[in-house]
């Protein structure tokens, strides 16, 4: 825009006038686009109290005023150029100040304005006002190192990483200033301007993020005028945090092998929650129950762990890491201390060969142990029985070593080593020691005397003990006349040979001999079997009745010759003409129960085989013991004849006592006389027993408890029997058991109660058939 020569002269003139008459004042004013601008103008005269005559406003270099305020007329007059569109108005604030208001402002209003004030006598005063129209920024954007920040939070950064935030303001007039703030404190206000792109920006850089930076809020403030509040954008910093602390709960306790334990590992401070893994000696363990606290700061993993003996001394590790942060792993370890029962193995001594252990050899075993804690006891066992050192028998026990000197066939067996610690007792697998020896006759090699009938085959079994078992056998027959011959009619199995022998003539009865042979050698002493003509067995003899009770007896006899054949025994028990029991057995021993008390019995015992029955010897007689307990109980509870006979007179006396007082007195005198001259009963009452007394089993050798005779002073009418001694002092206590018999006890006529034990004498004078006492003397009063 070119200025005309006339305009330039006017401007120069104004400046000259100003410089000559008054020093000009320059003011600065700002207004937002579309807002209100206030342009100050000074009305103060140089020589007060002078008065203002006219106020003129000029714009830029224009020669003509754009606004005029004239106070020379009685009424002040305002004049404004039509181009101002009635947006300009001068307001007189006071005698020395005035303000030109422009509303609403436009970008075109930005200019240098001049306010000229003329006074009556003072020099003209000119005020220069530089008006700036401010346009706010059109946008603010924050970017981190990776992308534009959205929703007010940055991309998550790993702890320890660096962060750069760039806040950019776009548009605006003038270009805005950009600054960073945190919690009201200025961090940086360094702004970079890019006028060609109509942008300005400020960069915030954090070299190393630490935990306090997590979710820290930084504010970017953008401002290009004091007239408006700054634009503020707040950004929170998102971060990944390393595990801060990893702890194995507990104090590395001792474990017992085979038991289940819950081991807990806790991690704090990781964001997001840490990943916890378990390792045992470098090998990953599966499982582990994970829980996370409500605030996400604590992660807990619980491992269900069952240690084994092999785990002792291994390293158990809990590792916690944030997978978003490289090299963030932290770990805690325990050296496992596992207690376990002894592990026991048994080996034959070095240099010994099980295939060459014979009778007379020395053998030793070694017990190998691993245990935690160490064992406090070691035992050696043979066939389940503990061995003790016995140098005489050639057994030497020295803790973990067992020495057997000069072993014999009896030394064979299953040997074990047993060790104990506080976790338990363990036994090694059995080592079967087989001492090799030539065959010998076995204990169950068969009967020595065998009966055989003529022309009947007889099977003779020859069993021998040997190690290894005998695999070869030889049989021979020696007769009484001296004939000896080898036999071949036999079969062979390991350790056993079966011969089928048929005697056909008297010369065929004699002795059979059997020899076994194994790799060690031949049998030195043969097994002999005497073949005799088969016949009936001899009867059992020397029979006795033992342990006779009131309801049972034990009958024992000695065997007779079995006639060369297998025999069995039969016992017949009779009571009078009635057979009470008939029993058979392979041995002549019989236990008979359910017998009657105080009863006579007779028993016969005989044997029989396939050839017939033996003779019967004289019967064995015995008598069962009585059952005294129930007799006395019955006698003591039932009324006597004397008691029955005394009932009637007493009844009459009591009835007569109610008739007259004189009769009552007479009866009282009679009662006194009766008490004075009563006859005592000799019957002994047993002492009362305490309730629920522990009953004693049958033992004939135990003497009966002694009880003193007690006179029944409470029953003066008891008539004594003629027999003065009613007690059998030799009686002993017995246990009475129930038996399936329909008979009743002759003393009580009541079935015997099961397992009831009482003590009482036998009333020898009572007639068992009539159940009445013997005659007795009447008592007189």
ABEGO torsion letter per residue (X at the ends): XBBBAAAAAAAAAAAAAAAAABBBBBBBBBBBBGBBBBBBBBABBABOBBBBABBBBBBEABABBABBBBAABABBBBBBBAAAGGABBBBBABAABBBBBBOBBBAAABBBBBBBBBBAABBBBBBBBBBBBBBBBABBBBBBAABBBBGGBBBBBBBGBBBBBBBBBBEEOBBBBBBBBBGGBBABABBBBBAAAGBBBBBBBBABBBAAABGBBBBBBBBABAABBBBBBBBBBBBBBBBABBBBBEBGBBBBBGBBBBBBBBBBGBOBBBBBBBBBGGBBBBEEBBBBBAAGABBBBBBBBBBBAAABGBBBBBBBBBAABBGABBBBBBBBBBBBBBBBBBBBBBGBBAAABBBGBBBBBBBBBBBOBBBABBBBBBGGBBBBBBAAAGBBBBGABBBBBGBBAAABEBBBBBBBBAAEBBBBBBBBBBBBBBBBBBAAAEBABBBBBBGBBBBBBBBBBBOBBBABBBBBBBBAAGBBBBBABBBBBBGBBBBBBBBABAAABBBBBBBBBBAAEBBABBBBBBBBBBBBBBBBBGBBBBGBBAABBBBBBBBBBAGGBBBBBBBBBBBEABBABBBBBABBBBBBBGBBBGBBBBBBBBBBBAAEBBBBBBBBBBBBBBBAAAAAAAAAABBBAAAAAAAAAAAAAAAAAAABAAAAAAAAAAAAAAAAABBBBABBBBBBBBBGBBBBBBBAABBBBBBBBBBBAABAABBBBABABABBAABBBBBBBBBBBABBBAAAGBBBBBGBBBBBBBBAABBAAAGBBBBBBBBBX
